[in-house]
Amino acid sequence: MPFPNIDPIAFSIGPIAIRWYALAYLFGVILGAGYGYLLLRNERLWYKGAPPFPAKDIWDFAFWAMIAIVVGGRTGYVLFYNLPYYLSNPLEIINTLDGGMSYHGGMVGLMLAAILFTISKKGNWLSSLDLLGAVATIGIMLGRIANFINAELYGAPTNLPWGIIFPTDPLAVPRHPSQLYEAALEGLLLFLIIRIATHVFYALRKPGLVAGIFAIGYALARILVEFVRLPDVQIGYLYGGWLTMGQVLSLPILIGGLILVLHAITRPVSKLRA
């Protein structure tokens, strides 16, 4: 299939070009905050009827979340994906125009911001991680769609009928649209699973459970897609040519998710009525 002719630049204002990639981050935070507001306002969903912080405070947190995602994402990319280059070119660390961002790093930054923000509000920090797990899939889906528009992070060659010939591919062969695989699995599917968990099984009443479900779902989806996604060229495959950095970084998330789920299901059930 030919690559759809989508300009990576959404629009321009004079010399300033606004890219879809930047808009994906912006709208991911805005839409995530909006959905988070609805969750926080519905107190019966939460353990003992107490969300991690008042719904009105989600917009304050959204500001810090944007900073945490960018700083964490950039730091993760520098440390794990291209550290020798940035040690030789330290000024390039703050140049995010090259698109060098790590989802794992952004996730860590967002978690730290949520924990600190919730502690300042005297709320349950585990519930704040549950809130992130419920809303983060929105940003992930938009971000992966933006990766597709940028024709980056594509997959290995394939003979499947939906293989895409990306304009940035020097070989010009059909490849797995791995960005869309991740958007569907880590974004849409995981959102639906968590939505069922929060509104049918009231998983938010067990602090840590939704965060654990998200971590497990994200890690498994990422590990699976990495088998057909090309690794970063400066790293390549690890440990004999079968493992990628994305899979390595997803393993601690998977383990952490399992720990959170086990912790949550061993706690007493909230006595709130549905």
N, C-alpha and C positions, 0 to 999 in steps of 0.2 A: 504494500500500500504506500502511496506517496505521502510525504509529510504535509499536513495542512499548512497553508501559507498564513501563519500567524506571526505578526511582528512582535518580538519580545518587548518593544517599547509600546506601552498602552497609549500614551499621548505625550505631547511636549508642550511646555510653556516657555516660549523663547528658547534660550539655550539649555533649559533644564528638561531632561528626559525622564519621564516616570515609567518605570518598568513594571511588567506584570508581577515579577518576582517580589518587588517591594510592596506592591498592592496586596499580594497574597499574605505577607506577614501582617500588614495593617488590618486587612479585613478578617484575617484569622483571629486576631486579638479582639477586634470589635464584635464580631459575631459570637466568639467564645464568651466574651464578657456578657453579651446580651442573654445567651442561653444560661450562663452561670447565674445571672440575676434572677431568672425564672426559677432555677433550682433552689437558690438561697431563700427566695420568698416563700417557697412551699415548705414550711417548717415541719409538716408531718412526715416528710421524707427522711428527716435527719434523726440521728440518735438522740433520744430524750427531747426531741423537738428543738434542738439547738444546732443551727448551722454554724460553721466555723467563724463567720463574722456576718454582720448585718448586710442585707442585700444591697443597700445604698452604697456600701463601701467597695463594691466590685469595680466601680469606675476609677477609684483611686488605685486599686490593685492593678487594673489594666495598664496604667501608665508605667508602674514598676515592672510589670510583666513584659512589656515591649522591650525595655532596657535589658532585662535579665535574659531574654531570648537572644537578643543580638550579641550581648557580651558573652554569654555562655556558649552560643553557637560558634562564634568566632574563636573563642579560646579553645574549644574542643577541636576545631579544625586545625588550628595552629599546632596544638600539642600532639595530636594523634595522626594527622594526615600529611603534614608537610613541615615538620619542625626544623629539619636542616636548612631548608630554604629560608624560613623566617628568621632563624638565628643569623644567617648571612645577610638578610635584608630586613632588619627590625622595623623600619618605617612602613613596610608593606603590611605589617600586622593590622594596622588601622584602616587599610584600604579594602573595604568590603565590596568594592565595585567588581572584583573578580569573581564574586559569588561563592567564595570559600566559607561555607557554613556547615556545621555539624549538628544534625538533629539530636544526637545523644548529648552533646554539650549544651544545646539550647534547653533540652529537657532538664538537665541538672540545674542550670541557672534558674529555670522557672520554678523548680521544686524548692530551691533555697529561698527564692523570693516569697513563695507562698508560705513557707514555714515561718520565716521572720515576720511577715506581715500579719499572719494569724496570731503569733505569740504576742505581738504588739497590741492586738485586739482582745487578748486573753481568751482566745478560742482554742478548739481542739485541732492541733496541727495535722493529725492524721486525717481528719475530715477535710482539711484544705487540700490534701493530696487526692482525696476522693473527688473533690470538685474539679481539680485539674484533669484527672482521668476521664471525667465525664465530658469535658469541653475540649480537651487537646486534640481530639480526632478531627475537629473542624479545621483547625489550622494545618494539621498534617495533610489533609486532603487537598486544601488549597495550595499548599507549598509544593506538593508533588505534581499537581497540574501545572504550576508555574515552571517546574523543572522540565516538564514535557514541552511547554511552549518555548523554553530556552534551548530545546534539543540537546539536553545534557543528561548525564547519568543514565544513559540508555543501556539496553541489555546486550546479551550475546547474539550472534547470528542465529536466525531461525527460519524454518521452512513453513511455519504456520501461516495460515491465510491472513492473520492480522499483523504480521510483521511489518514494521515501518522502516522506510529508508530515510534516515535523518540527514539533513543537509550538512551537519557538522561531522559526519562520518567520512573519513578519508577513503574507506573501502566502498562506500555507497552500496551496502548490502542490506537486505531486510533484517531487522533486529527486534528483539522483544521490547515492547514499550513498557519497560520495568517501572517507569515513573507512574504509569496508569495502574499497573498491578498494585503498587503500594498505595496509591490514592484509594483504590477500591477496598483493599484488605485492611490497611492501617487506619484508613479514614472512614469510609462509608460503612463497611461491615462491622468494624469495631464499635462505631457510634451506635449502630442498631443493637448490638449485643449489650452494650452498657445501658442503653435506654431501657431495654427490657429488664435488666438487672435492677435499675433504680426505681422504675415505676410499676413493675409487676411483682418483683421479689423484695422490694424495699431494701436494697443492698446498702444504701447510705446509712442505715441504722446500725450497721456494723463497721465502725471506723477502720479504714484500711482496706476493706474488701474491694471497693470499686477501683481504687488505685492499683491493687494487686491484679485485678482482672485486666485493667488497661496494660499494665507492664507485661503480663504474660502474653496477651493478645498481640501487642506491638512487637515484642521480641520474637515470637514465633513467626509472625508475618514477615518481619524484616529478614530473619534467618532464611526463610523459605525463598523469598524473592532474590536474595543475594546469590542463589545458585544459578540464576539466569541473568543477573546484572553484572556488568563489567566493573571490576574494581578500579579505584583511582590509579591512573597510570604511574604516578610517582611511587606507589606502594606495591601494586600488583597483588598476586596471591601469596598467602602466607603458609608456612609449615608444609612445604612439599607441594604447593600448587593447588590446594583444594579449599582453603579457608580464606575469608576476606576480613578486613578490619571491621567492617560493619557487623559481621557475625560475632567477632570477638567482643566488641563493645556491647552487643545485645545480650550476651550470656549473663553478665552481672544483673542486667535489668530483669531477665527471666528468673534468676535466682531470687532477687529482691521481691518480685511479684509473688512467687510461691510462698515466701516467708510472710508477706503481708496477708495473703489469703488464709494461711494457716493460723496466723495470729487473730485475724478477724473472726473466723468461724469458731474459735474456742472461747470467745467472749460471750457473756449472757446476751440474750436477745432483748432488744428494746420492747417495752411493754405498750408502746403507742399503738393505737388502733389504726387500721388502714383508712 
